[in-house]
Amino acid sequence: MPINLQKGQKVDLTKGNPSLKNIMVGLGWDVNAFDSGADFDLDAAAFMVGENGKCPTEREFIFYGNLEHNSGAVKHMGDNLTGGGDGDDEQIEVDLTIIPANVSRVVFTVTIYDAELRRQNFGQVSNAFIRIVDTATGSELIRYDLGEDFSIETAVVVGELYRHNGEWKFNAIGSGFQGGLAALCGHYGIEVA
């Protein structure tokens, strides 16, 4: 039975479950009924950040254009262009045991591709969630439903894995950003062309 988190809640992942090694982070969403005339393409990404809250290099930004960190610790399973169907729309696999020592947090985000051009925002998205699954057992450990707190935002920091006293924890963040992926990249120290 998964733990259902509320915004701001933190939970231990490895302390009570020391054998936990590989997890799958699933992100999903639905688009509200009204039609903006263009498809919604939401994109999940992971920022592998150090103690200073910034990515050490651009290689620690894992997204549809850079699917795997060179350590193999974080792997994006590919871009879903429509968000159609039930279940996870995009998935990111994480091996907790090989996350580089200079990475203290792995931050999971969802952005709307070309949001400004298509006049789209998270006010038009519903049922957004993040869930963490133990890959070895297939059991869902954590689920966080974002709720409908967003209106004009085009990017959301959904949650983060973070290292605390040698253990991994998860923090349900759920905070919105304006400015889409470019704003998030700037926030985490990635220069955008």
C-alpha positions as CSV (number, residue, x, y, z in Angstrom):
1,M,0.0,0.0,0.0
2,P,1.7,3.3,-1.1
3,I,2.1,6.3,1.2
4,N,-0.1,9.1,-0.2
5,L,1.8,12.4,0.4
6,Q,0.6,15.9,0.9
7,K,2.5,18.9,-0.4
8,G,5.6,19.6,1.8
9,Q,5.5,16.1,3.3
10,K,8.8,14.2,3.5
11,V,9.2,10.4,3.8
12,D,12.1,8.0,4.3
13,L,12.8,5.7,1.3
14,T,15.8,3.6,2.3
15,K,16.0,3.8,6.1
16,G,13.2,1.3,6.7
17,N,13.9,-0.5,3.4
18,P,17.7,-0.9,3.2
19,S,17.5,-3.3,0.2
20,L,15.8,-0.6,-1.9
21,K,18.2,0.0,-4.8
22,N,16.3,0.7,-8.1
23,I,13.2,2.8,-8.3
24,M,11.0,4.0,-11.1
25,V,9.6,7.5,-10.8
26,G,6.4,7.6,-12.8
27,L,4.7,10.9,-13.7
28,G,1.3,11.2,-15.2
29,W,-1.4,13.8,-16.0
30,D,-4.6,14.4,-17.9
31,V,-5.5,17.4,-20.0
32,N,-8.8,19.1,-19.1
33,A,-11.7,18.8,-21.5
34,F,-11.6,22.1,-23.3
35,D,-9.4,22.3,-26.4
36,S,-6.8,24.9,-26.9
37,G,-6.3,23.9,-30.6
38,A,-3.0,22.2,-30.0
39,D,-1.8,19.0,-28.3
40,F,-0.5,19.2,-24.8
41,D,3.1,17.9,-24.7
42,L,4.2,17.6,-21.1
43,D,7.8,16.7,-20.3
44,A,9.3,15.1,-17.2
45,A,12.9,15.9,-16.4
46,A,15.3,15.3,-13.5
47,F,17.9,17.8,-12.3
48,M,20.8,16.1,-10.4
49,V,21.9,18.9,-8.1
50,G,24.7,19.4,-5.6
51,E,24.6,21.0,-2.1
52,N,24.5,24.4,-3.7
53,G,21.2,23.6,-5.5
54,K,22.8,23.7,-8.9
55,C,23.7,21.0,-11.5
56,P,27.5,20.5,-11.5
57,T,27.4,20.4,-15.4
58,E,24.7,20.3,-18.0
59,R,25.1,16.5,-18.1
60,E,23.3,16.3,-14.8
61,F,20.1,17.6,-16.5
62,I,18.2,14.5,-17.6
63,F,15.3,15.1,-20.1
64,Y,14.1,14.1,-23.6
65,G,17.3,15.5,-25.1
66,N,19.7,13.8,-22.7
67,L,18.1,10.5,-21.6
68,E,20.7,9.1,-19.4
69,H,23.3,10.3,-16.9
70,N,26.8,9.0,-17.7
71,S,26.9,7.2,-14.3
72,G,23.8,5.3,-15.3
73,A,22.1,6.4,-12.1
74,V,19.3,8.4,-13.7
75,K,17.6,7.2,-16.9
76,H,14.7,8.9,-18.7
77,M,12.6,6.2,-20.5
78,G,11.5,8.5,-23.4
79,D,9.2,11.3,-24.4
80,N,5.4,10.9,-24.5
81,L,4.1,13.5,-26.8
82,T,0.4,13.4,-25.9
83,G,-0.2,12.2,-22.4
84,G,-2.9,9.9,-23.7
85,G,-4.0,6.8,-21.8
86,D,-4.0,5.7,-18.2
87,G,-1.1,5.3,-15.8
88,D,2.3,6.9,-16.1
89,D,2.9,9.2,-19.1
90,E,6.7,9.4,-18.6
91,Q,9.0,7.4,-16.4
92,I,12.5,8.0,-15.0
93,E,14.5,5.1,-13.6
94,V,16.9,5.7,-10.7
95,D,19.6,3.5,-9.2
96,L,20.1,5.0,-5.7
97,T,23.4,3.1,-5.2
98,I,25.3,4.8,-8.0
99,I,24.1,8.4,-7.7
100,P,27.4,10.3,-7.8
101,A,28.7,11.6,-4.4
102,N,28.6,15.3,-5.6
103,V,24.8,14.9,-6.2
104,S,22.7,15.5,-3.0
105,R,19.3,15.8,-4.6
106,V,17.5,14.6,-7.7
107,V,14.7,17.0,-8.5
108,F,11.7,15.9,-10.7
109,T,9.9,18.5,-12.8
110,V,7.2,18.6,-15.4
111,T,7.0,21.3,-18.0
112,I,4.6,22.1,-20.9
113,Y,6.4,22.1,-24.2
114,D,5.9,25.3,-26.2
115,A,3.5,26.5,-23.6
116,E,3.7,30.2,-24.5
117,L,3.3,29.6,-28.2
118,R,0.3,27.3,-27.6
119,R,-1.2,29.5,-24.8
120,Q,-1.2,26.5,-22.4
121,N,-0.6,26.3,-18.7
122,F,-1.0,23.9,-15.7
123,G,-4.5,25.4,-15.0
124,Q,-5.5,23.2,-18.1
125,V,-4.0,20.1,-16.6
126,S,-5.6,17.8,-14.1
127,N,-4.9,14.5,-12.2
128,A,-1.1,15.2,-12.2
129,F,0.8,12.8,-10.0
130,I,4.2,11.4,-9.2
131,R,4.7,7.9,-7.9
132,I,7.7,5.9,-6.8
133,V,7.9,2.2,-7.5
134,D,10.4,-0.4,-6.2
135,T,11.6,-1.9,-9.5
136,A,12.5,-5.2,-7.8
137,T,9.1,-5.9,-6.4
138,G,6.9,-3.7,-8.6
139,S,5.2,-2.3,-5.5
140,E,4.3,1.4,-5.4
141,L,6.0,3.0,-2.4
142,I,4.9,6.6,-2.6
143,R,2.2,8.5,-4.5
144,Y,1.7,12.3,-4.5
145,D,-1.3,13.8,-6.3
146,L,-0.6,17.4,-7.1
147,G,-4.1,18.7,-6.9
148,E,-5.4,21.6,-8.9
149,D,-3.4,24.4,-7.3
150,F,-2.0,25.8,-10.5
151,S,-3.4,28.5,-12.9
152,I,-0.8,30.3,-15.1
153,E,2.3,28.2,-14.4
154,T,4.0,26.4,-17.2
155,A,6.4,24.3,-15.1
156,V,6.1,22.5,-11.8
157,V,8.8,21.1,-9.4
158,V,6.9,18.0,-8.4
159,G,9.2,16.4,-5.8
160,E,12.8,15.4,-5.0
161,L,14.9,12.6,-3.8
162,Y,17.5,13.8,-1.3
163,R,20.3,12.4,0.7
164,H,20.1,12.8,4.5
165,N,22.6,11.1,6.8
166,G,23.4,8.5,4.2
167,E,19.8,7.6,3.5
168,W,17.5,8.6,0.7
169,K,14.2,10.5,1.4
170,F,11.5,11.9,-0.8
171,N,10.0,15.4,-0.5
172,A,6.7,16.3,-2.1
173,I,7.2,19.8,-3.4
174,G,4.5,20.7,-5.8
175,S,5.5,24.3,-6.6
176,G,4.8,26.1,-9.8
177,F,7.1,28.2,-12.0
178,Q,6.4,30.6,-14.8
179,G,8.7,30.6,-17.8
180,G,8.6,26.9,-18.5
181,L,11.7,24.7,-18.9
182,A,14.0,27.7,-19.5
183,A,13.1,29.2,-16.1
184,L,13.8,25.8,-14.4
185,C,17.1,25.4,-16.1
186,G,18.2,28.9,-15.0
187,H,17.1,28.1,-11.4
188,Y,19.2,24.9,-11.4
189,G,22.2,26.5,-13.1
190,I,21.8,25.2,-16.6
191,E,22.4,27.7,-19.4
192,V,19.8,27.6,-22.1
193,A,20.7,28.5,-25.7
